[in-house]
Amino acid sequence: MQFTRRGLLGVTAAAGVTGLATGCEPAGREPAAAPAATPPALHPASWDSVQAQFAIDRARAHLATFVFAPHPAPVRAAVAAHRDGLDRDAVGYLAANEERLDAAALRAAAGHLGTRPDQIALTDSTTMGLGLLYTAVRLRPGDEVLTTEHDFYATHESLRPRAQRDGVTVRRVRLYRDPAVASVDEVVGNLAAAVTPRTRVVALTWVHSSTGVKLPIQQLAEAVRARSPEALVCVDGVHGFGAESATPDQLGCDVLVSGCHKWLLGPRGTGLVWGSDRAWARMTAVIPPFDGRSIGHWLSGGAGAPVIPGGPAHTPGGYHTFEHRWALAEAFDLHRRIGRDRVAARTRELADRLKGGLAGVRGVRLVTPRSAELSAGIVCCAVADLPVGEAVGRLYAAGVIASSTPYNPSYLRFGATIANSEADVDAALAAVRGLM
């Protein structure tokens, strides 16, 4: 199986030939009006008002906004303001604002995570964060890293070089046989049985983009530490971050890695790594940071690395898309104003509506668990006698944007965010019934 970036995003060639690149409107629908230049003021208690913050084409039901997010109005405005400032005087605007705006983004992220700003490293994506993490953590020959068969390419390929380079053992465990009927006991029992006294890192994914299964991270972390107290529990959290309300402390993990341009609906090309103090203490930075303390230490001719907190030490230096990074504060503020618990409840509500509807369609097999304990916002299904790519393309022609899972086997995948309405879900269900 060969995947291009289009495949990794879960958008297939079939979608392209049915109008993805042509701008064609779905049959029977009028062309969408251009979004208002100034969106309505946000009324956080109103989901209609929240949806109005997004400029997406309402002629279609966008059930893949979680893959690569549209910017809500506050983020669009912040990106535009910072971009304009940089375009007018890049050096002056950067010098006058970088320290203040970086700090504001970190404070907002820390407020969302319920932690300290200096525990957070800023990155460009989940993939960058995973690569930094699994390269930075110090391991010795004979140490063991345990991951799962359900993790994504980015985790597996970040870990593979450790075995080649350092003599570290990397093993994979299967947590469940059938995702639709997986149980907490099954998942926890299978992971616990695979942990050994030599296990030093356990690499997990909070919500599996392959099936929609949400792992019980807290129970898994407890089971890992009971068998190997030294092990770091590291989590790819991108499909829970912004869809669920749990903080790293509540999850009980040592490291949480996430992009901010999926369920958080934050600026594209942004991400973060949160680490506990014990986790950062066991890592060596991979890319030199541009933290002032680090550069000052170098300029003074100091030997070795300066003592600075883990987050700043592991934030890659260099120039970035600052207009996007600095707009993170507005993305977190939007979730704060709406309420993280309300966002999580809304995500579950729309996912339950999807799952309930799909389960009632003859010829459709629901892959994602029905229980909220083991699922979040992603909803996956299999359509009998219809290749996934063809299903995505036919749904697009019917005005519904879905995606396919970039795994083998591949499933049809939906995800309703706070940018969506019940009407979007109902349109998707009607279009799936039309496939049959």
N, C-alpha and C positions, 0 to 999 in steps of 0.2 A: 504494500500500500504506500503510495507516494502522496505527501501533503505539500501544497504550496502555502503561502501566507493566507490565500483565500480559503484553503481547506482548513487551516488552523483556526481561522475565525469562524468556521462552520458555515460559510457561504459557498455553495457549490456552483459549478459551471451551469447547472440546470437553471439556477436562479438568474444567472447572467443572461441566458438566451431568452428568458421570459420577461425581460424588461428592466433588470437591475441596473444595467448601464445605459438604458435608452430613455429613461424618464417617462415611459408609458404609464398611463393611469390604469388602474384595475377596471375591468369591464363593469359598466353600470354605475360608475362613480364619476362625479364631477371633479375636475382638477381642483386641487386644494388652493385656497387663498393664501397669499404670502403672509407670514406671521407679522403681527403688529410690530412696528418699530420700537414702541415702548410697551412692554407687557403689562398686564394689570398688576396692581400692587398685590403682594402675597398676603393671603389670609390663611395662616398655617392650619387652622381647623378645617378648612375646606379643601377636599381633594381636587375639586374642579379648579380651584385657584392654584394648587400645586402643579397640576398638569399644564395649566396655562403658562407656567414659567419656561416650558420647553417649546422650541420652535419646530418640532418635528412635523412632517406632513401628515395631517390627520385624515387624509384620504386613505391611508393604510393603517393597519393595526401592527404597530411595531413591537413585536415580542422577542426582539433580540437587542434591546437597548442595553442590556447587561453585558453584552459582548464587548462593545466599544461605545462609550456613552455619548449621547448628545449633552451639550452644556446647558444647564438651567440658566435663566436670565441673570442672576447675580454673578455667576461665574463668567458668563459671556461679557458682562460689563467690566468685570475686573480684568479679564484678559485684554480687552480692548484698551482700557485705560493704561495698563502697564506697557502694552505693545506701543501705543502712541508715544508714551514718555520715552521709551527706548529708541523709537524711530527719530524723535526730535533731537535727542542728545544721549546716545547710548552710554557713553562713559560717565557723563554727569549724573544721569538718572540712576545708573547702577551704583555709583559711589555714594550717592545721597540716600539710597533706599535699601540696598541689599541686606545689610545687617538687621534693620528694623523689620523688613518684610519677611525675611527668613524666620526671624523670631516669632512673628505673628502666625505664620503657617505652622510652626512647631507648637506654639501654645494651643492653637485650635485643634491640632491632631492629638495633643496630649489630653485636652479636655474631652475629646470623643473617646479616647482609649482609657481614660481614668488613670493616667500615669504622669510621669515627669517628662518635660520636653527633652531632657538630656538622655533619655532612654530610647530616643527615636532617631534613626538615620533616614534621610530623604533620598529616594532613588527615582528612577524613571519608569519602573514597571515591576510587576511581580517577578518576571524572569530575571531582571537585573538583581533584585533582592535575593532570590534563591541562589544565583551564581555567586554573589558576594558572601552570603552566609556559609554555603557549603565549601567554599574555598578558604574562608577566614577561620573556621573552627579548627582548633589544633587537635590533631589525632596522631597516634603513634602506630607503627606496624603491630598488627595483632588486634588493634581496636576494631570494633564492629559498628557499622551503621545499619540500622534496620529501617526499611521503608516498605511500601505496599505495592501490590500489583495494580492498584487503582490510581496511583499518582500519575501526574501529567509528565509529558516529555521533559519539561524544564527541570523538574526535580530529578528524574532519573539521569538526565544527561549532565546535571551539575554534580551528581555523586559519582558517576562512572570514573572520571579522572582520578579520584582519590584512591580507588583500588589500583589503578595503573601506576600512579606516581608514588604512593606512600605505603603500599602493602596493607591497606585497610580492607577489611571484608565488608562488602555491601550485599545485604540479603533482602529479598522481597517476600512478603507474606500476603496471602489472600485473606481478606477480612470477612467476606460474605460470598456465598455461592449465587444467590438470587437476590438482587437488590430490592425487588418489590416486596419481599417478605423477610428482609434482614431484621435482626433484633439486636438490641444493645448487648445482651448476653453473648450472642454469637460473635459480634465484633470485638468486644473486650476480651473474651476468652481466646480468640484466635491470635490477637496481638500479644496478650500476656504470655501465651505458650511459646511465642517466638523470641521473646526477650531473654538474653543470657547475661551472666555477670560481666561479660566483655562488651556488652552494648553501651556505647557512649553517646550515640545520637539516634533518635527515633524521628524520622521524617514523615509527616502526615499531611493530609489535605483536609481542611475543615468540611468543605462541601465538594463532593466529586462532580466535576463538570461532565464526566462520562455517563453518570446515571442519576445525578441529583441526590444521592445519599449524603446526609449530613452526619458526620461522625460525632459521637459523644466524647468530645475532647477531654473534658474534666475527668470522666471515669477512666479514659485511656491513660491520661497522665498519672493518675493514682496507681493504676496497675503497673505501669512502667517503673515508677519509683519504688514500688514494693519489691521488684525483682532486681533492679539496677539503679540504686540511688544516685549514682553519678551521671546517669543518662540525661541529656538535654532533649526535651520534647519540643520539636520545631515544626511549625505549622504554616503551610501555604493557606492563607486565610481569605483569598480574594473573593471567593463566591459566598462568603459569610459576611465579609466586611461591608457594612452599609445595608445589608439585608437582615442581619441579626443584631441584637443589642448587647450581647455579652462582651465584656472587656477581657483583656489578656489575663488579669487576675482571676476573673470568674471562670475562664477556660482552664486555668492552671498550667498553661504552657510556659516554656522558657523563651521562645522566639515566635513572633507572628510576622509573617511577610505578606504584603498585599499591594496590589496596584490600587490607585484611587479612581480609575476611569472605568470601573464596572458598576457594581451595585451602589457605590457611593455617588455615582454620577458626577464625579469631580473632573478636574481638568485632565484632558488627554495627555498622556506621556508623563504621568506622575505616579509615585508610589512611596512606600515606606517599609522600614524594618523596625519593629519594636523588639527590644531585648531586655530580659531581666538582668540585674547586676551580675549574677553568677554566670549568665550566658556570655555577656560582653567580656567578662574577665577571662574567658577561655577562647577568645578570638584575637587574631592578628589582622589588622586592616589590610585590604587587598589593594585599594587605590588610594593614593595620598589625598587626605582631605585638604580643603582650602580654609580650614578653621584658622582664625587669626592667631590662636595660641600655638598651633603647629607651625605656621609659617614664621612666627616670631622666634620660636625655638630654633628653627633652621637658620634664620638670619643671624642669630646670636652665636652660631657655631656650636650649639649644644650637641652632645653626643646622644645617640639613641633617639627613641621616640618620646615626645613630651607626655606627661600624664594629663590626659583630658578625658571627659566622660565618653562612654561607649558610643552613643548616638553620633555626636560630632566627629569622633575619631573614624567612624565607618561611613560617613556621608561622602561619596566620591567628589573629589574636587573637579575643577575645570568649569567651563561655561555651560550653562544649561538653558532650557527654554524658560527663562525666569518669569515671563508673563504668565505661564501656566502654573509654575510652582507657587508663585505668590498668590494666585487665585484659589489655592487650596483653602485658605481661611474662609472664603465665601462658601465653598462647598460644605465644609464642616458646620458653618453657621446655619446653613439651610436645614441641615438635619437637626441641629440643636433647636431651631425655632419650631420645626414640625414636631419634634420629640422622637428620640431614638426608639423608644418602646412603641410609639404609634407607627413609625416606619416599619418596624419588624412585624407588627400585627397586620398592617396593610399588605405587606409582602406575603404573609401566610394566607391571608384572606383570598388574595387573587390566585395564589398557587392552589389553594384548596378548590377554588372554583374551576380552575383548569383541570385538576386531577379528577374531580368528580364528573365533569363533563366528558373527558376523554375515556374514563372507565366505562361510560355508558354507550360508547360507540362500537358497534359490532365490527370486528376485524382489527381493532386497535388494542394493543397490549400495553398497559401502563407499566413502566419500568421503575419509576421513582416511588419510594414508599409513600403510603397515604398518611402515615403518622407524622405530625409536626416534630416529634422527638427525633426523627431520623431524616428529616427533609427540611429544606428552606425554600428558596425561590425558584430554583431550577426544576423543570418538569420535563422528563424524557419519556418517550413512548416508541413503540415499534408498530408500523403499519403493515398489515399482511399483504404479501405479494406486490409490494411497491418499494423500489429502491429509495433510499433516503434522499439522494440527490434529486430524484424526480419529484418526490413529495415536496421538498423545499421549493422547487421551481414552480410546481402547480399551485402551491399555497401563495407564492408571490404573485402569480397571475391573478389569483382571486383576491388580492389586496391584503395579504397577511405575510409579514416578514418573520420567518422562523429561522432556525439554524440547525446544523447537524453536528453531532459530537465528533471531534477529531480523534477518534479511537477506533479500535477494532474489537468488537463490532461497533458500528456507528448507529446512533439512534436519532430520531427526530426530536428536537429540543425547543422548548419555549421558556420564556422567563418574563414575568410581568413585574416591572419596577413601579416606583411612585410616579413615573411619567405616564403610566397606563391607567386605563379605566376598565370598569366591568364590561363596557361595550367592546373594548379591544379583545378581551377574553372570549366574549360570546361570538365575535366575528371569527376568531380562530377556531372555535369549536364548530361553527357552521361550516367553515372551509374544510376542516378535517372530515366532517360527515360527507361533504361533497366529494372528497377523494375516494370514498368507498362506493 
